[in-house]
Amino acid sequence: MILLALAAYVSFAHNDTLHSTACANALCMQLAASTPAPAPCPWLTKGTAVAALGGEVTTRIVAPESMKGSCSYSLLTSPAASIEVVVDTSPLPACPANATALKGIGNEALRCKIPAKPNEREMISGRVRNHYFTVTIQAATHATSNSEESDWLQRIAEQVAGNLF
């Protein structure tokens, strides 16, 4: 298809400027259409990550096949803030058994804080059917209050669990 458009462009280039411009535009549109867009994260939208972190983010998606993989979003501006979602069919590192139990977010959902420097992270771990998941958020200290961060963490975990059903 691309070669056909290129051949048409070359033949018209010698005859008519208007036609050659139209063919060049058609060729560009065909090339753009044939380049696949990166696959979106199946568990969390970029828009939700932008809202939770309070600004534009970079996205990293790793092997989102067969409902296994990870998606991470990092705030482009300082200070650093990020969200990571990990889903697998094998148990993942999870919150300890003495963590806060949550209802309505899959099965066995637990919430805990993970000490880290310079900012601590907060995590919800759980399971939906045969899929284990973790959602970790590290928010900038001045960007959100602890209650806002907690609300976003819970909303994101609910979204992830819902997408696993």
PAFILUM-403184 format. One record per residue (C-alpha): residue number from 1; residue in three letters; x, y, z negated. Coordinates in Angstrom, 3 decimals, padded with zeros to 6 digits. Each point is the difference from the previous one (the first is absolute). Layout:
<nodes>
+------+------+----------+----------+----------+
! resi ! resn !        u !        v !        w !
+------+------+----------+----------+----------+
!  NUM !  ALA !        X !        Y !        Z !
...
+------+------+----------+----------+----------+
</nodes>
This chain:
<nodes>
+------+------+----------+----------+----------+
! resi ! resn !        u !        v !        w !
+------+------+----------+----------+----------+
!    1 !  MET !  000.000 !  000.000 !  000.000 !
!    2 !  ILE !  002.814 !  002.386 ! -000.882 !
!    3 !  LEU !  001.897 ! -000.866 !  003.193 !
!    4 !  LEU ! -003.140 !  000.620 !  002.047 !
!    5 !  ALA ! -000.414 !  003.458 ! -001.555 !
!    6 !  LEU !  003.696 !  000.758 !  000.608 !
!    7 !  ALA ! -000.268 ! -001.057 !  003.669 !
!    8 !  ALA ! -003.055 !  002.218 !  000.440 !
!    9 !  TYR !  001.866 !  002.895 ! -001.573 !
!   10 !  VAL !  002.985 ! -000.383 !  002.320 !
!   11 !  SER ! -002.151 ! -000.224 !  003.147 !
!   12 !  PHE ! -002.032 !  003.072 ! -000.955 !
!   13 !  ALA !  003.053 !  001.977 ! -001.158 !
!   14 !  HIS !  001.020 !  000.571 !  003.599 !
!   15 !  ASN ! -003.477 !  000.909 !  001.263 !
!   16 !  ASP ! -001.826 !  002.136 ! -002.518 !
!   17 !  THR !  001.020 !  001.742 ! -003.218 !
!   18 !  LEU ! -003.522 ! -000.209 ! -001.445 !
!   19 !  HIS ! -000.151 ! -003.748 !  000.544 !
!   20 !  SER !  003.519 ! -000.524 ! -001.356 !
!   21 !  THR ! -000.903 !  001.888 ! -003.196 !
!   22 !  ALA ! -003.143 ! -002.110 ! -000.425 !
!   23 !  CYS !  001.991 ! -003.182 !  000.498 !
!   24 !  ALA !  002.691 !  001.128 ! -002.451 !
!   25 !  ASN ! -002.714 !  000.667 ! -002.587 !
!   26 !  ALA ! -001.528 ! -003.442 !  000.678 !
!   27 !  LEU !  003.413 ! -001.623 ! -000.411 !
!   28 !  CYS !  000.591 !  001.760 ! -003.328 !
!   29 !  MET ! -003.451 ! -000.996 ! -001.241 !
!   30 !  GLN !  000.622 ! -003.641 !  001.026 !
!   31 !  LEU !  003.353 ! -000.057 ! -001.794 !
!   32 !  ALA ! -001.553 !  001.493 ! -003.136 !
!   33 !  ALA ! -002.869 ! -002.493 !  000.094 !
!   34 !  SER !  002.375 ! -002.955 !  000.386 !
!   35 !  THR !  002.034 !  000.965 ! -003.085 !
!   36 !  PRO ! -001.725 ! -001.643 ! -002.962 !
!   37 !  ALA ! -000.632 !  002.098 ! -003.088 !
!   38 !  PRO !  001.493 ! -001.354 ! -003.213 !
!   39 !  ALA ! -002.398 ! -002.259 ! -001.869 !
!   40 !  PRO ! -001.675 !  001.744 ! -002.924 !
!   41 !  CYS !  000.198 ! -001.346 ! -003.523 !
!   42 !  PRO ! -002.912 ! -002.456 ! -000.398 !
!   43 !  TRP ! -000.476 !  000.800 ! -003.698 !
!   44 !  LEU !  000.485 !  003.757 ! -000.418 !
!   45 !  THR ! -000.509 !  002.880 !  002.404 !
!   46 !  LYS !  002.591 !  002.705 !  000.526 !
!   47 !  GLY ! -002.692 !  002.579 ! -000.798 !
!   48 !  THR ! -000.540 ! -001.497 ! -003.457 !
!   49 !  ALA !  003.759 !  000.039 ! -000.626 !
!   50 !  VAL !  000.202 !  003.658 !  001.091 !
!   51 !  ALA ! -002.851 !  000.915 ! -002.361 !
!   52 !  ALA !  001.464 ! -001.983 ! -002.909 !
!   53 !  LEU !  003.529 !  001.383 !  000.366 !
!   54 !  GLY ! -001.036 !  003.533 !  000.907 !
!   55 !  GLY !  001.808 !  000.473 !  003.311 !
!   56 !  GLU !  001.221 ! -001.521 !  003.259 !
!   57 !  VAL !  001.579 ! -003.440 ! -000.295 !
!   58 !  THR !  002.263 ! -002.356 !  001.880 !
!   59 !  THR ! -001.363 ! -003.494 !  000.487 !
!   60 !  ARG !  001.822 ! -003.335 ! -000.048 !
!   61 !  ILE ! -001.951 ! -003.156 !  000.836 !
!   62 !  VAL !  001.638 ! -003.417 ! -000.252 !
!   63 !  ALA ! -001.518 ! -003.112 !  001.616 !
!   64 !  PRO ! -003.721 !  000.635 ! -000.477 !
!   65 !  GLU ! -000.816 ! -003.360 !  001.572 !
!   66 !  SER ! -002.352 ! -002.585 ! -001.475 !
!   67 !  MET ! -000.885 !  002.473 ! -002.733 !
!   68 !  LYS !  003.524 ! -000.180 ! -001.443 !
!   69 !  GLY !  002.532 !  002.816 ! -000.118 !
!   70 !  SER !  000.542 !  003.458 ! -001.416 !
!   71 !  CYS ! -000.730 !  003.627 !  000.701 !
!   72 !  SER !  001.781 !  002.896 ! -001.616 !
!   73 !  TYR ! -000.630 !  003.712 !  000.225 !
!   74 !  SER !  002.507 !  002.609 ! -001.140 !
!   75 !  LEU ! -000.620 !  003.711 ! -000.417 !
!   76 !  LEU !  002.053 !  002.035 !  002.475 !
!   77 !  THR !  000.612 !  002.863 ! -002.413 !
!   78 !  SER !  001.744 !  000.134 ! -003.370 !
!   79 !  PRO ! -000.331 ! -001.272 ! -002.625 !
!   80 !  ALA ! -000.213 ! -003.631 !  001.039 !
!   81 !  ALA ! -003.352 ! -001.750 ! -000.234 !
!   82 !  SER ! -001.056 ! -003.298 !  001.531 !
!   83 !  ILE ! -002.620 ! -002.722 !  000.251 !
!   84 !  GLU !  000.743 ! -003.633 !  000.790 !
!   85 !  VAL ! -002.472 ! -002.784 !  000.729 !
!   86 !  VAL !  001.228 ! -003.609 !  000.148 !
!   87 !  VAL ! -002.224 ! -002.956 !  000.931 !
!   88 !  ASP !  001.029 ! -003.661 !  000.107 !
!   89 !  THR ! -001.449 ! -003.485 ! -000.345 !
!   90 !  SER !  002.657 ! -000.804 ! -002.610 !
!   91 !  PRO ! -000.052 !  001.544 ! -003.469 !
!   92 !  LEU !  001.770 !  003.372 ! -000.116 !
!   93 !  PRO !  001.845 !  001.631 ! -002.887 !
!   94 !  ALA ! -002.932 !  001.242 ! -002.045 !
!   95 !  CYS ! -000.821 !  001.925 ! -003.123 !
!   96 !  PRO !  000.709 ! -001.933 ! -003.223 !
!   97 !  ALA ! -002.858 ! -001.914 ! -001.622 !
!   98 !  ASN ! -000.315 !  002.617 ! -002.773 !
!   99 !  ALA ! -000.729 !  002.763 !  002.565 !
!  100 !  THR ! -003.402 !  001.686 !  000.249 !
!  101 !  ALA ! -002.561 ! -002.287 !  001.642 !
!  102 !  LEU ! -002.228 !  001.599 !  002.665 !
!  103 !  LYS ! -003.431 ! -001.097 !  001.154 !
!  104 !  GLY ! -001.400 !  000.417 !  003.496 !
!  105 !  ILE !  003.345 ! -000.099 !  001.830 !
!  106 !  GLY !  000.290 ! -003.558 !  001.249 !
!  107 !  ASN !  000.961 ! -002.711 ! -002.466 !
!  108 !  GLU !  002.551 !  000.194 ! -002.785 !
!  109 !  ALA !  000.656 !  003.703 !  000.569 !
!  110 !  LEU !  002.454 !  001.563 ! -002.444 !
!  111 !  ARG !  001.363 !  003.517 ! -000.345 !
!  112 !  CYS !  003.422 !  000.895 ! -001.411 !
!  113 !  LYS !  002.767 !  002.601 !  000.019 !
!  114 !  ILE !  003.398 ! -000.885 !  001.385 !
!  115 !  PRO !  002.898 !  001.975 ! -001.451 !
!  116 !  ALA !  002.124 !  001.484 !  002.775 !
!  117 !  LYS !  002.278 !  002.985 !  000.374 !
!  118 !  PRO ! -000.595 !  002.824 !  000.721 !
!  119 !  ASN ! -003.789 ! -000.601 ! -000.106 !
!  120 !  GLU ! -001.818 ! -002.979 ! -001.406 !
!  121 !  ARG ! -002.323 ! -001.912 !  002.264 !
!  122 !  GLU ! -003.425 ! -001.393 ! -000.677 !
!  123 !  MET ! -001.225 ! -003.278 !  001.483 !
!  124 !  ILE ! -003.188 ! -002.008 !  000.382 !
!  125 !  SER !  000.419 ! -003.673 !  000.845 !
!  126 !  GLY ! -002.764 ! -002.426 !  000.820 !
!  127 !  ARG ! -001.370 ! -002.709 !  002.240 !
!  128 !  VAL ! -002.837 ! -000.341 !  002.510 !
!  129 !  ARG ! -000.675 ! -003.615 !  000.983 !
!  130 !  ASN !  003.413 ! -001.378 !  001.000 !
!  131 !  HIS !  001.661 !  003.406 !  000.481 !
!  132 !  TYR !  002.070 !  001.668 ! -002.708 !
!  133 !  PHE !  000.522 !  003.748 !  000.140 !
!  134 !  THR !  001.836 !  002.787 ! -001.770 !
!  135 !  VAL ! -000.551 !  003.726 !  000.351 !
!  136 !  THR !  002.750 !  002.194 ! -001.392 !
!  137 !  ILE ! -000.063 !  003.779 ! -000.171 !
!  138 !  GLN !  002.806 !  002.328 ! -000.965 !
!  139 !  ALA ! -001.303 !  003.538 ! -000.040 !
!  140 !  ALA !  001.936 !  003.198 ! -000.205 !
!  141 !  THR ! -000.103 !  001.285 ! -003.559 !
!  142 !  HIS ! -001.396 !  003.399 !  000.934 !
!  143 !  ALA ! -002.196 ! -001.114 !  002.922 !
!  144 !  THR ! -002.615 ! -001.846 ! -002.027 !
!  145 !  SER ! -000.881 ! -000.492 ! -003.604 !
!  146 !  ASN !  000.109 ! -003.491 ! -001.483 !
!  147 !  SER ! -003.803 ! -000.276 !  000.138 !
!  148 !  GLU ! -000.055 !  000.999 !  003.697 !
!  149 !  GLU !  002.730 ! -002.523 !  000.769 !
!  150 !  SER ! -001.917 ! -002.684 ! -001.896 !
!  151 !  ASP ! -003.225 !  000.799 !  001.848 !
!  152 !  TRP !  001.753 ! -000.260 !  003.369 !
!  153 !  LEU !  001.705 ! -003.232 ! -000.995 !
!  154 !  GLN ! -003.328 ! -001.553 ! -000.947 !
!  155 !  ARG ! -001.739 !  001.256 !  003.178 !
!  156 !  ILE !  002.788 ! -001.351 !  002.171 !
!  157 !  ALA ! -000.045 ! -003.383 ! -001.770 !
!  158 !  GLU ! -003.785 ! -000.161 !  000.527 !
!  159 !  GLN !  000.493 !  000.770 !  003.708 !
!  160 !  VAL !  002.697 ! -002.673 !  000.350 !
!  161 !  ALA ! -002.103 ! -002.630 ! -001.793 !
!  162 !  GLY ! -003.018 !  000.915 !  002.126 !
!  163 !  ASN !  002.004 ! -000.400 !  003.192 !
!  164 !  LEU !  001.133 ! -003.455 ! -001.118 !
!  165 !  PHE ! -003.588 ! -001.322 ! -000.329 !
+------+------+----------+----------+----------+
</nodes>
